[in-house]
């Protein structure tokens, strides 16, 4: 998911399209992070890192597989 610098200006770095991209990223994950990458006062990239939680087996004691 990438936001290009032409989509917003340094004076107004937050616009409706950027807001929608961030909302979509937040709404589409259950566990993880959404990171805004800023250069020269402008958001140039939105990164989404999703964690997938697995159910832990009942008899798993950490002794290996």
PDB file of N, H, CA, C and O in Angstrom:
ATOM      1  N   UNK A   1       0.866  -1.169   0.000  1.00  0.00           N
ATOM      2  CA  UNK A   1       0.000   0.000   0.000  1.00  0.00           C
ATOM      3  C   UNK A   1       0.909   1.226   0.000  1.00  0.00           C
ATOM      4  O   UNK A   1       1.664   1.409   0.955  1.00  0.00           O
ATOM      5  N   UNK A   2       0.871   2.060  -1.011  1.00  0.00           N
ATOM      6  H   UNK A   2       0.258   1.911  -1.787  1.00  0.00           H
ATOM      7  CA  UNK A   2       1.799   3.172  -1.157  1.00  0.00           C
ATOM      8  C   UNK A   2       1.039   4.454  -1.444  1.00  0.00           C
ATOM      9  O   UNK A   2       0.116   4.472  -2.258  1.00  0.00           O
ATOM     10  N   UNK A   3       1.434   5.528  -0.767  1.00  0.00           N
ATOM     11  H   UNK A   3       2.184   5.513  -0.105  1.00  0.00           H
ATOM     12  CA  UNK A   3       0.889   6.857  -1.017  1.00  0.00           C
ATOM     13  C   UNK A   3       2.012   7.674  -1.633  1.00  0.00           C
ATOM     14  O   UNK A   3       3.096   7.766  -1.056  1.00  0.00           O
ATOM     15  N   UNK A   4       1.775   8.263  -2.786  1.00  0.00           N
ATOM     16  H   UNK A   4       0.895   8.188  -3.255  1.00  0.00           H
ATOM     17  CA  UNK A   4       2.828   9.033  -3.443  1.00  0.00           C
ATOM     18  C   UNK A   4       2.797  10.477  -2.977  1.00  0.00           C
ATOM     19  O   UNK A   4       1.737  10.974  -2.598  1.00  0.00           O
ATOM     20  N   UNK A   5       3.933  11.164  -2.995  1.00  0.00           N
ATOM     21  H   UNK A   5       4.795  10.760  -3.303  1.00  0.00           H
ATOM     22  CA  UNK A   5       3.995  12.556  -2.539  1.00  0.00           C
ATOM     23  C   UNK A   5       3.061  13.497  -3.276  1.00  0.00           C
ATOM     24  O   UNK A   5       2.672  14.524  -2.720  1.00  0.00           O
ATOM     25  N   UNK A   6       2.686  13.180  -4.515  1.00  0.00           N
ATOM     26  H   UNK A   6       3.002  12.346  -4.967  1.00  0.00           H
ATOM     27  CA  UNK A   6       1.812  14.080  -5.273  1.00  0.00           C
ATOM     28  C   UNK A   6       0.384  14.103  -4.728  1.00  0.00           C
ATOM     29  O   UNK A   6      -0.415  14.944  -5.140  1.00  0.00           O
ATOM     30  N   UNK A   7       0.055  13.206  -3.822  1.00  0.00           N
ATOM     31  H   UNK A   7       0.704  12.523  -3.487  1.00  0.00           H
ATOM     32  CA  UNK A   7      -1.298  13.144  -3.304  1.00  0.00           C
ATOM     33  C   UNK A   7      -1.555  14.133  -2.173  1.00  0.00           C
ATOM     34  O   UNK A   7      -2.703  14.330  -1.774  1.00  0.00           O
ATOM     35  N   UNK A   8      -0.510  14.750  -1.657  1.00  0.00           N
ATOM     36  H   UNK A   8       0.422  14.590  -1.981  1.00  0.00           H
ATOM     37  CA  UNK A   8      -0.695  15.752  -0.615  1.00  0.00           C
ATOM     38  C   UNK A   8       0.495  16.697  -0.618  1.00  0.00           C
ATOM     39  O   UNK A   8       1.538  16.386  -1.193  1.00  0.00           O
ATOM     40  N   UNK A   9       0.343  17.848   0.020  1.00  0.00           N
ATOM     41  H   UNK A   9      -0.505  18.100   0.487  1.00  0.00           H
ATOM     42  CA  UNK A   9       1.394  18.861   0.023  1.00  0.00           C
ATOM     43  C   UNK A   9       1.993  18.986   1.411  1.00  0.00           C
ATOM     44  O   UNK A   9       1.417  18.498   2.383  1.00  0.00           O
ATOM     45  N   UNK A  10       3.148  19.637   1.514  1.00  0.00           N
ATOM     46  H   UNK A  10       3.616  20.034   0.724  1.00  0.00           H
ATOM     47  CA  UNK A  10       3.796  19.837   2.801  1.00  0.00           C
ATOM     48  C   UNK A  10       2.949  20.722   3.714  1.00  0.00           C
ATOM     49  O   UNK A  10       2.959  20.541   4.932  1.00  0.00           O
ATOM     50  N   UNK A  11       2.212  21.683   3.135  1.00  0.00           N
ATOM     51  H   UNK A  11       2.203  21.830   2.146  1.00  0.00           H
ATOM     52  CA  UNK A  11       1.369  22.560   3.948  1.00  0.00           C
ATOM     53  C   UNK A  11       0.176  21.809   4.517  1.00  0.00           C
ATOM     54  O   UNK A  11      -0.253  22.087   5.637  1.00  0.00           O
ATOM     55  N   UNK A  12      -0.364  20.861   3.760  1.00  0.00           N
ATOM     56  H   UNK A  12      -0.016  20.635   2.850  1.00  0.00           H
ATOM     57  CA  UNK A  12      -1.502  20.074   4.212  1.00  0.00           C
ATOM     58  C   UNK A  12      -1.194  18.595   3.972  1.00  0.00           C
ATOM     59  O   UNK A  12      -1.675  18.005   3.005  1.00  0.00           O
ATOM     60  N   UNK A  13      -0.384  17.996   4.866  1.00  0.00           N
ATOM     61  H   UNK A  13       0.007  18.475   5.652  1.00  0.00           H
ATOM     62  CA  UNK A  13       0.048  16.626   4.628  1.00  0.00           C
ATOM     63  C   UNK A  13      -1.065  15.593   4.811  1.00  0.00           C
ATOM     64  O   UNK A  13      -0.903  14.438   4.417  1.00  0.00           O
ATOM     65  N   UNK A  14      -2.179  15.992   5.396  1.00  0.00           N
ATOM     66  H   UNK A  14      -2.311  16.930   5.715  1.00  0.00           H
ATOM     67  CA  UNK A  14      -3.279  15.052   5.636  1.00  0.00           C
ATOM     68  C   UNK A  14      -4.437  15.405   4.715  1.00  0.00           C
ATOM     69  O   UNK A  14      -4.960  16.518   4.778  1.00  0.00           O
ATOM     70  N   UNK A  15      -4.836  14.485   3.874  1.00  0.00           N
ATOM     71  H   UNK A  15      -4.411  13.581   3.823  1.00  0.00           H
ATOM     72  CA  UNK A  15      -5.991  14.726   3.015  1.00  0.00           C
ATOM     73  C   UNK A  15      -6.938  13.540   3.093  1.00  0.00           C
ATOM     74  O   UNK A  15      -6.645  12.548   3.760  1.00  0.00           O
ATOM     75  N   UNK A  16      -8.042  13.636   2.431  1.00  0.00           N
ATOM     76  H   UNK A  16      -8.281  14.442   1.889  1.00  0.00           H
ATOM     77  CA  UNK A  16      -9.089  12.613   2.504  1.00  0.00           C
ATOM     78  C   UNK A  16      -8.591  11.260   1.988  1.00  0.00           C
ATOM     79  O   UNK A  16      -8.907  10.225   2.573  1.00  0.00           O
ATOM     80  N   UNK A  17      -7.830  11.259   0.920  1.00  0.00           N
ATOM     81  H   UNK A  17      -7.573  12.100   0.445  1.00  0.00           H
ATOM     82  CA  UNK A  17      -7.339   9.996   0.363  1.00  0.00           C
ATOM     83  C   UNK A  17      -6.383   9.299   1.331  1.00  0.00           C
ATOM     84  O   UNK A  17      -6.463   8.085   1.516  1.00  0.00           O
ATOM     85  N   UNK A  18      -5.486  10.058   1.943  1.00  0.00           N
ATOM     86  H   UNK A  18      -5.421  11.044   1.792  1.00  0.00           H
ATOM     87  CA  UNK A  18      -4.570   9.484   2.928  1.00  0.00           C
ATOM     88  C   UNK A  18      -5.351   8.947   4.123  1.00  0.00           C
ATOM     89  O   UNK A  18      -5.040   7.875   4.642  1.00  0.00           O
ATOM     90  N   UNK A  19      -6.358   9.689   4.556  1.00  0.00           N
ATOM     91  H   UNK A  19      -6.610  10.561   4.135  1.00  0.00           H
ATOM     92  CA  UNK A  19      -7.200   9.235   5.667  1.00  0.00           C
ATOM     93  C   UNK A  19      -7.872   7.901   5.329  1.00  0.00           C
ATOM     94  O   UNK A  19      -7.927   7.003   6.170  1.00  0.00           O
ATOM     95  N   UNK A  20      -8.377   7.772   4.114  1.00  0.00           N
ATOM     96  H   UNK A  20      -8.333   8.502   3.431  1.00  0.00           H
ATOM     97  CA  UNK A  20      -9.026   6.528   3.703  1.00  0.00           C
ATOM     98  C   UNK A  20      -8.044   5.358   3.662  1.00  0.00           C
ATOM     99  O   UNK A  20      -8.390   4.241   4.047  1.00  0.00           O
ATOM    100  N   UNK A  21      -6.827   5.611   3.197  1.00  0.00           N
ATOM    101  H   UNK A  21      -6.546   6.518   2.884  1.00  0.00           H
ATOM    102  CA  UNK A  21      -5.807   4.565   3.146  1.00  0.00           C
ATOM    103  C   UNK A  21      -5.476   4.081   4.561  1.00  0.00           C
ATOM    104  O   UNK A  21      -5.368   2.879   4.803  1.00  0.00           O
ATOM    105  N   UNK A  22      -5.317   5.020   5.485  1.00  0.00           N
ATOM    106  H   UNK A  22      -5.404   5.996   5.288  1.00  0.00           H
ATOM    107  CA  UNK A  22      -4.984   4.663   6.869  1.00  0.00           C
ATOM    108  C   UNK A  22      -6.157   3.932   7.517  1.00  0.00           C
ATOM    109  O   UNK A  22      -5.955   2.926   8.197  1.00  0.00           O
ATOM    110  N   UNK A  23      -7.367   4.420   7.319  1.00  0.00           N
ATOM    111  H   UNK A  23      -7.531   5.238   6.766  1.00  0.00           H
ATOM    112  CA  UNK A  23      -8.550   3.745   7.884  1.00  0.00           C
ATOM    113  C   UNK A  23      -8.683   2.322   7.360  1.00  0.00           C
ATOM    114  O   UNK A  23      -8.962   1.397   8.123  1.00  0.00           O
ATOM    115  N   UNK A  24      -8.482   2.149   6.064  1.00  0.00           N
ATOM    116  H   UNK A  24      -8.255   2.900   5.444  1.00  0.00           H
ATOM    117  CA  UNK A  24      -8.570   0.816   5.463  1.00  0.00           C
ATOM    118  C   UNK A  24      -7.535  -0.126   6.066  1.00  0.00           C
ATOM    119  O   UNK A  24      -7.839  -1.279   6.373  1.00  0.00           O
ATOM    120  N   UNK A  25      -6.318   0.369   6.234  1.00  0.00           N
ATOM    121  H   UNK A  25      -6.071   1.306   5.985  1.00  0.00           H
ATOM    122  CA  UNK A  25      -5.261  -0.447   6.827  1.00  0.00           C
ATOM    123  C   UNK A  25      -5.617  -0.848   8.255  1.00  0.00           C
ATOM    124  O   UNK A  25      -5.423  -1.998   8.648  1.00  0.00           O
ATOM    125  N   UNK A  26      -6.137   0.097   9.028  1.00  0.00           N
ATOM    126  H   UNK A  26      -6.295   1.031   8.709  1.00  0.00           H
ATOM    127  CA  UNK A  26      -6.497  -0.186  10.416  1.00  0.00           C
ATOM    128  C   UNK A  26      -7.680  -1.142  10.522  1.00  0.00           C
ATOM    129  O   UNK A  26      -7.708  -2.009  11.395  1.00  0.00           O
ATOM    130  N   UNK A  27      -8.639  -0.983   9.645  1.00  0.00           N
ATOM    131  H   UNK A  27      -8.616  -0.279   8.936  1.00  0.00           H
ATOM    132  CA  UNK A  27      -9.833  -1.824   9.697  1.00  0.00           C
ATOM    133  C   UNK A  27      -9.586  -3.240   9.186  1.00  0.00           C
ATOM    134  O   UNK A  27     -10.360  -4.148   9.487  1.00  0.00           O
ATOM    135  N   UNK A  28      -8.519  -3.436   8.417  1.00  0.00           N
ATOM    136  H   UNK A  28      -7.890  -2.698   8.172  1.00  0.00           H
ATOM    137  CA  UNK A  28      -8.305  -4.734   7.786  1.00  0.00           C
ATOM    138  C   UNK A  28      -7.395  -5.667   8.584  1.00  0.00           C
ATOM    139  O   UNK A  28      -7.152  -6.797   8.159  1.00  0.00           O
ATOM    140  N   UNK A  29      -6.889  -5.214   9.729  1.00  0.00           N
ATOM    141  H   UNK A  29      -7.086  -4.296  10.074  1.00  0.00           H
ATOM    142  CA  UNK A  29      -6.042  -6.092  10.531  1.00  0.00           C
ATOM    143  C   UNK A  29      -6.606  -6.249  11.934  1.00  0.00           C
ATOM    144  O   UNK A  29      -7.271  -5.358  12.462  1.00  0.00           O
ATOM    145  N   UNK A  30      -6.323  -7.408  12.525  1.00  0.00           N
ATOM    146  H   UNK A  30      -5.783  -8.132  12.096  1.00  0.00           H
ATOM    147  CA  UNK A  30      -6.753  -7.649  13.902  1.00  0.00           C
ATOM    148  C   UNK A  30      -5.583  -7.458  14.861  1.00  0.00           C
ATOM    149  O   UNK A  30      -5.750  -6.872  15.931  1.00  0.00           O
ATOM    150  N   UNK A  31      -4.402  -7.947  14.488  1.00  0.00           N
ATOM    151  H   UNK A  31      -4.266  -8.423  13.619  1.00  0.00           H
ATOM    152  CA  UNK A  31      -3.185  -7.775  15.274  1.00  0.00           C
ATOM    153  C   UNK A  31      -2.097  -7.282  14.332  1.00  0.00           C
ATOM    154  O   UNK A  31      -1.967  -7.794  13.220  1.00  0.00           O
ATOM    155  N   UNK A  32      -1.323  -6.304  14.754  1.00  0.00           N
ATOM    156  H   UNK A  32      -1.429  -5.888  15.657  1.00  0.00           H
ATOM    157  CA  UNK A  32      -0.231  -5.833  13.925  1.00  0.00           C
ATOM    158  C   UNK A  32      -0.012  -4.338  14.059  1.00  0.00           C
ATOM    159  O   UNK A  32      -0.432  -3.721  15.038  1.00  0.00           O
ATOM    160  N   UNK A  33       0.650  -3.763  13.063  1.00  0.00           N
ATOM    161  H   UNK A  33       0.991  -4.264  12.268  1.00  0.00           H
ATOM    162  CA  UNK A  33       0.982  -2.340  13.107  1.00  0.00           C
ATOM    163  C   UNK A  33       0.681  -1.682  11.765  1.00  0.00           C
ATOM    164  O   UNK A  33       0.734  -2.316  10.712  1.00  0.00           O
ATOM    165  N   UNK A  34       0.366  -0.398  11.835  1.00  0.00           N
ATOM    166  H   UNK A  34       0.323   0.117  12.691  1.00  0.00           H
ATOM    167  CA  UNK A  34       0.269   0.453  10.650  1.00  0.00           C
ATOM    168  C   UNK A  34       1.262   1.581  10.876  1.00  0.00           C
ATOM    169  O   UNK A  34       1.191   2.289  11.881  1.00  0.00           O
ATOM    170  N   UNK A  35       2.185   1.747   9.941  1.00  0.00           N
ATOM    171  H   UNK A  35       2.242   1.172   9.124  1.00  0.00           H
ATOM    172  CA  UNK A  35       3.258   2.724  10.082  1.00  0.00           C
ATOM    173  C   UNK A  35       3.177   3.749   8.957  1.00  0.00           C
ATOM    174  O   UNK A  35       3.037   3.390   7.788  1.00  0.00           O
ATOM    175  N   UNK A  36       3.267   5.026   9.316  1.00  0.00           N
ATOM    176  H   UNK A  36       3.381   5.318  10.266  1.00  0.00           H
ATOM    177  CA  UNK A  36       3.349   6.093   8.322  1.00  0.00           C
ATOM    178  C   UNK A  36       4.811   6.483   8.185  1.00  0.00           C
ATOM    179  O   UNK A  36       5.472   6.782   9.180  1.00  0.00           O
ATOM    180  N   UNK A  37       5.318   6.481   6.963  1.00  0.00           N
ATOM    181  H   UNK A  37       4.781   6.238   6.155  1.00  0.00           H
ATOM    182  CA  UNK A  37       6.687   6.891   6.696  1.00  0.00           C
ATOM    183  C   UNK A  37       6.641   8.330   6.203  1.00  0.00           C
ATOM    184  O   UNK A  37       5.964   8.637   5.221  1.00  0.00           O
ATOM    185  N   UNK A  38       7.365   9.211   6.891  1.00  0.00           N
ATOM    186  H   UNK A  38       7.915   8.961   7.688  1.00  0.00           H
ATOM    187  CA  UNK A  38       7.334  10.645   6.601  1.00  0.00           C
ATOM    188  C   UNK A  38       8.708  11.095   6.110  1.00  0.00           C
ATOM    189  O   UNK A  38       9.728  10.760   6.711  1.00  0.00           O
ATOM    190  N   UNK A  39       8.730  11.853   5.020  1.00  0.00           N
ATOM    191  H   UNK A  39       7.901  12.126   4.531  1.00  0.00           H
ATOM    192  CA  UNK A  39       9.955  12.466   4.505  1.00  0.00           C
ATOM    193  C   UNK A  39       9.646  13.913   4.167  1.00  0.00           C
ATOM    194  O   UNK A  39       8.667  14.205   3.480  1.00  0.00           O
ATOM    195  N   UNK A  40      10.474  14.804   4.647  1.00  0.00           N
ATOM    196  H   UNK A  40      11.270  14.567   5.205  1.00  0.00           H
ATOM    197  CA  UNK A  40      10.297  16.243   4.405  1.00  0.00           C
ATOM    198  C   UNK A  40       8.906  16.720   4.793  1.00  0.00           C
ATOM    199  O   UNK A  40       8.315  17.552   4.105  1.00  0.00           O
ATOM    200  N   UNK A  41       8.380  16.190   5.905  1.00  0.00           N
ATOM    201  H   UNK A  41       8.860  15.515   6.464  1.00  0.00           H
ATOM    202  CA  UNK A  41       7.081  16.623   6.400  1.00  0.00           C
ATOM    203  C   UNK A  41       5.890  16.057   5.658  1.00  0.00           C
ATOM    204  O   UNK A  41       4.759  16.480   5.897  1.00  0.00           O
ATOM    205  N   UNK A  42       6.122  15.096   4.750  1.00  0.00           N
ATOM    206  H   UNK A  42       7.041  14.752   4.556  1.00  0.00           H
ATOM    207  CA  UNK A  42       5.040  14.498   3.972  1.00  0.00           C
ATOM    208  C   UNK A  42       5.007  12.990   4.187  1.00  0.00           C
ATOM    209  O   UNK A  42       6.053  12.348   4.282  1.00  0.00           O
ATOM    210  N   UNK A  43       3.814  12.432   4.263  1.00  0.00           N
ATOM    211  H   UNK A  43       2.964  12.954   4.187  1.00  0.00           H
ATOM    212  CA  UNK A  43       3.672  10.982   4.318  1.00  0.00           C
ATOM    213  C   UNK A  43       3.937  10.450   2.916  1.00  0.00           C
ATOM    214  O   UNK A  43       3.239  10.805   1.967  1.00  0.00           O
ATOM    215  N   UNK A  44       4.955   9.593   2.791  1.00  0.00           N
ATOM    216  H   UNK A  44       5.522   9.304   3.562  1.00  0.00           H
ATOM    217  CA  UNK A  44       5.312   9.062   1.479  1.00  0.00           C
ATOM    218  C   UNK A  44       4.989   7.579   1.357  1.00  0.00           C
ATOM    219  O   UNK A  44       5.033   7.013   0.265  1.00  0.00           O
ATOM    220  N   UNK A  45       4.660   6.950   2.496  1.00  0.00           N
ATOM    221  H   UNK A  45       4.623   7.411   3.383  1.00  0.00           H
ATOM    222  CA  UNK A  45       4.386   5.518   2.437  1.00  0.00           C
ATOM    223  C   UNK A  45       3.566   5.105   3.651  1.00  0.00           C
ATOM    224  O   UNK A  45       3.748   5.636   4.747  1.00  0.00           O
ATOM    225  N   UNK A  46       2.666   4.158   3.449  1.00  0.00           N
ATOM    226  H   UNK A  46       2.518   3.726   2.559  1.00  0.00           H
ATOM    227  CA  UNK A  46       1.901   3.551   4.533  1.00  0.00           C
ATOM    228  C   UNK A  46       2.243   2.065   4.523  1.00  0.00           C
ATOM    229  O   UNK A  46       2.085   1.388   3.506  1.00  0.00           O
ATOM    230  N   UNK A  47       2.715   1.564   5.667  1.00  0.00           N
ATOM    231  H   UNK A  47       2.843   2.114   6.493  1.00  0.00           H
ATOM    232  CA  UNK A  47       3.078   0.159   5.771  1.00  0.00           C
ATOM    233  C   UNK A  47       2.134  -0.547   6.738  1.00  0.00           C
ATOM    234  O   UNK A  47       1.793  -0.012   7.793  1.00  0.00           O
ATOM    235  N   UNK A  48       1.721  -1.746   6.367  1.00  0.00           N
ATOM    236  H   UNK A  48       1.998  -2.181   5.510  1.00  0.00           H
ATOM    237  CA  UNK A  48       0.859  -2.549   7.233  1.00  0.00           C
ATOM    238  C   UNK A  48       1.575  -3.864   7.489  1.00  0.00           C
ATOM    239  O   UNK A  48       1.954  -4.569   6.553  1.00  0.00           O
ATOM    240  N   UNK A  49       1.759  -4.190   8.769  1.00  0.00           N
ATOM    241  H   UNK A  49       1.452  -3.617   9.529  1.00  0.00           H
ATOM    242  CA  UNK A  49       2.409  -5.429   9.169  1.00  0.00           C
ATOM    243  C   UNK A  49       1.419  -6.199  10.023  1.00  0.00           C
ATOM    244  O   UNK A  49       1.129  -5.805  11.153  1.00  0.00           O
ATOM    245  N   UNK A  50       0.901  -7.292   9.490  1.00  0.00           N
ATOM    246  H   UNK A  50       1.136  -7.612   8.572  1.00  0.00           H
ATOM    247  CA  UNK A  50      -0.136  -8.044  10.197  1.00  0.00           C
ATOM    248  C   UNK A  50       0.446  -9.271  10.871  1.00  0.00           C
ATOM    249  O   UNK A  50       1.239 -10.004  10.279  1.00  0.00           O
ATOM    250  N   UNK A  51       0.043  -9.488  12.116  1.00  0.00           N
ATOM    251  H   UNK A  51      -0.602  -8.893  12.597  1.00  0.00           H
ATOM    252  CA  UNK A  51       0.423 -10.678  12.877  1.00  0.00           C
ATOM    253  C   UNK A  51      -0.733 -11.664  12.812  1.00  0.00           C
ATOM    254  O   UNK A  51      -1.898 -11.281  12.918  1.00  0.00           O
ATOM    255  N   UNK A  52      -0.407 -12.907  12.641  1.00  0.00           N
ATOM    256  H   UNK A  52       0.539 -13.219  12.555  1.00  0.00           H
ATOM    257  CA  UNK A  52      -1.436 -13.947  12.628  1.00  0.00           C
ATOM    258  C   UNK A  52      -1.223 -14.802  13.864  1.00  0.00           C
ATOM    259  O   UNK A  52      -0.186 -15.449  14.012  1.00  0.00           O
ATOM    260  N   UNK A  53      -2.209 -14.801  14.749  1.00  0.00           N
ATOM    261  H   UNK A  53      -3.051 -14.275  14.629  1.00  0.00           H
ATOM    262  CA  UNK A  53      -2.121 -15.553  15.991  1.00  0.00           C
ATOM    263  C   UNK A  53      -2.629 -16.966  15.756  1.00  0.00           C
ATOM    264  O   UNK A  53      -3.728 -17.165  15.237  1.00  0.00           O
ATOM    265  N   UNK A  54      -1.820 -17.943  16.144  1.00  0.00           N
ATOM    266  H   UNK A  54      -0.928 -17.781  16.566  1.00  0.00           H
ATOM    267  CA  UNK A  54      -2.202 -19.341  16.028  1.00  0.00           C
ATOM    268  C   UNK A  54      -2.651 -19.838  17.390  1.00  0.00           C
ATOM    269  O   UNK A  54      -2.109 -19.430  18.417  1.00  0.00           O
ATOM    270  N   UNK A  55      -3.636 -20.714  17.397  1.00  0.00           N
ATOM    271  H   UNK A  55      -4.076 -21.046  16.563  1.00  0.00           H
ATOM    272  CA  UNK A  55      -4.060 -21.321  18.654  1.00  0.00           C
ATOM    273  C   UNK A  55      -2.967 -22.253  19.147  1.00  0.00           C
ATOM    274  O   UNK A  55      -2.455 -23.075  18.389  1.00  0.00           O
ATOM    275  N   UNK A  56      -2.614 -22.125  20.411  1.00  0.00           N
ATOM    276  H   UNK A  56      -3.031 -21.457  21.028  1.00  0.00           H
ATOM    277  CA  UNK A  56      -1.559 -22.941  20.999  1.00  0.00           C
ATOM    278  C   UNK A  56      -2.133 -24.305  21.382  1.00  0.00           C
ATOM    279  O   UNK A  56      -3.136 -24.373  22.093  1.00  0.00           O
ATOM    280  N   UNK A  57      -1.508 -25.391  20.919  1.00  0.00           N
ATOM    281  H   UNK A  57      -0.693 -25.336  20.342  1.00  0.00           H
ATOM    282  CA  UNK A  57      -1.975 -26.727  21.299  1.00  0.00           C
ATOM    283  C   UNK A  57      -1.935 -26.918  22.814  1.00  0.00           C
ATOM    284  O   UNK A  57      -1.029 -26.406  23.470  1.00  0.00           O
ATOM    285  N   UNK A  58      -2.891 -27.639  23.378  1.00  0.00           N
ATOM    286  H   UNK A  58      -3.628 -28.055  22.845  1.00  0.00           H
ATOM    287  CA  UNK A  58      -3.037 -27.805  24.818  1.00  0.00           C
ATOM    288  C   UNK A  58      -1.815 -28.475  25.436  1.00  0.00           C
ATOM    289  O   UNK A  58      -1.398 -28.067  26.520  1.00  0.00           O
ATOM    290  N   UNK A  59      -1.217 -29.492  24.795  1.00  0.00           N
ATOM    291  H   UNK A  59      -1.556 -29.823  23.915  1.00  0.00           H
ATOM    292  CA  UNK A  59      -0.124 -30.259  25.393  1.00  0.00           C
ATOM    293  C   UNK A  59       1.255 -29.732  25.049  1.00  0.00           C
ATOM    294  O   UNK A  59       2.246 -30.402  25.342  1.00  0.00           O
ATOM    295  N   UNK A  60       1.361 -28.578  24.448  1.00  0.00           N
ATOM    296  H   UNK A  60       0.557 -28.034  24.209  1.00  0.00           H
ATOM    297  CA  UNK A  60       2.667 -28.039  24.073  1.00  0.00           C
ATOM    298  C   UNK A  60       3.348 -27.463  25.310  1.00  0.00           C
ATOM    299  O   UNK A  60       2.804 -26.582  25.975  1.00  0.00           O
ATOM    300  N   UNK A  61       4.555 -27.974  25.615  1.00  0.00           N
ATOM    301  H   UNK A  61       4.996 -28.690  25.075  1.00  0.00           H
ATOM    302  CA  UNK A  61       5.274 -27.536  26.811  1.00  0.00           C
ATOM    303  C   UNK A  61       6.553 -26.781  26.491  1.00  0.00           C
ATOM    304  O   UNK A  61       7.303 -26.444  27.408  1.00  0.00           O
ATOM    305  N   UNK A  62       6.827 -26.503  25.223  1.00  0.00           N
ATOM    306  H   UNK A  62       6.217 -26.776  24.479  1.00  0.00           H
ATOM    307  CA  UNK A  62       8.018 -25.765  24.844  1.00  0.00           C
ATOM    308  C   UNK A  62       9.243 -26.646  24.672  1.00  0.00           C
ATOM    309  O   UNK A  62      10.345 -26.128  24.490  1.00  0.00           O
ATOM    310  N   UNK A  63       9.082 -27.969  24.725  1.00  0.00           N
ATOM    311  H   UNK A  63       8.187 -28.390  24.872  1.00  0.00           H
ATOM    312  CA  UNK A  63      10.205 -28.888  24.624  1.00  0.00           C
ATOM    313  C   UNK A  63      10.633 -29.127  23.185  1.00  0.00           C
ATOM    314  O   UNK A  63      11.563 -29.902  22.959  1.00  0.00           O
ATOM    315  N   UNK A  64      10.017 -28.518  22.234  1.00  0.00           N
ATOM    316  H   UNK A  64       9.262 -27.889  22.418  1.00  0.00           H
ATOM    317  CA  UNK A  64      10.388 -28.695  20.831  1.00  0.00           C
ATOM    318  C   UNK A  64       9.263 -29.312  20.038  1.00  0.00           C
ATOM    319  O   UNK A  64       8.160 -29.524  20.544  1.00  0.00           O
ATOM    320  N   UNK A  65       9.555 -29.592  18.809  1.00  0.00           N
ATOM    321  H   UNK A  65      10.450 -29.420  18.398  1.00  0.00           H
ATOM    322  CA  UNK A  65       8.518 -30.143  17.930  1.00  0.00           C
ATOM    323  C   UNK A  65       8.661 -31.649  17.852  1.00  0.00           C
ATOM    324  O   UNK A  65       7.883 -32.308  17.162  1.00  0.00           O
TER     325      UNK A  65
END
